[in-house]
Each structure stands twice: as structure tokens, then as C-alpha cells.
Amino acid sequence: MTAETVFDLVRQTLWITILVGGPMLLAALVVGLAVSLLQALTQIQEMTLTLLPKLLTMALTLLLAMPFMWAQLRAFTEELFARMATIGGG
């Protein structure tokens, strides 16, 4: 296994991590900013107010993005196993 192969695997792993985790994190960020803006405009200073909208948004995003996330993870895992088989000679 060469250094280029290792760097390529690390790059692919980081990209898959961004693709899989990104939608939920982005949705939570947008909802958190919207609720914080609403709190600032209405002067409501309740720290727990953002929890429920974020949880609901992340759950909905997970349900909607799950097929995409699963396909990305499955394809990456299959490619990783194929590379392991060629490296191991099996």
C-alpha cells in the first residue's frame, strides 16, 4: 500500500463523512439560527427553546436523507472491501 493510496482513502473517508453528516448538521444550524434570531427579536432568553425544533428538524432530515446516506456508505464500504481484497491478494 503506497502513501498515495492511504491519502486517497483518507480523502474519501473525510468526504463521505461530510456527505453523511452534513445534511443533519446544516439543518440543525439553520433552525438554531432561526430560533436564536426569533429569541433575540422577542427578547425571550430561554436556553432550552431551541432543543425541540432542532431535534424535530434533525429527525426529519434523517428520515429524508437516509436513502442517500445509506447509498453513499454502502458504495464506500464496497469499494473499501474491494481494495482490501486486491491488497491482500485474496
Stockholm file with secondary structure:
# STOCKHOLM 1.0

chainA/1-90         MTAETVFDLVRQTLWITILVGGPMLLAALVVGLAVSLLQALTQIQEMTLTLLPKLLTMALTLLLAMPFMWAQLRAFTEELFARMATIGGG
#=GR chainA/1-90 SS CCHHHHHHHHHHHHHHHHHHHHHHHHHHHHHHHHHHHHHHHHTCCCGGGGHHHHHHHHHHHHHHHHHHHHHHHHHHHHHHHHHHHHHHTC
#=GC SS_cons        CCHHHHHHHHHHHHHHHHHHHHHHHHHHHHHHHHHHHHHHHHTCCCGGGGHHHHHHHHHHHHHHHHHHHHHHHHHHHHHHHHHHHHHHTC
//
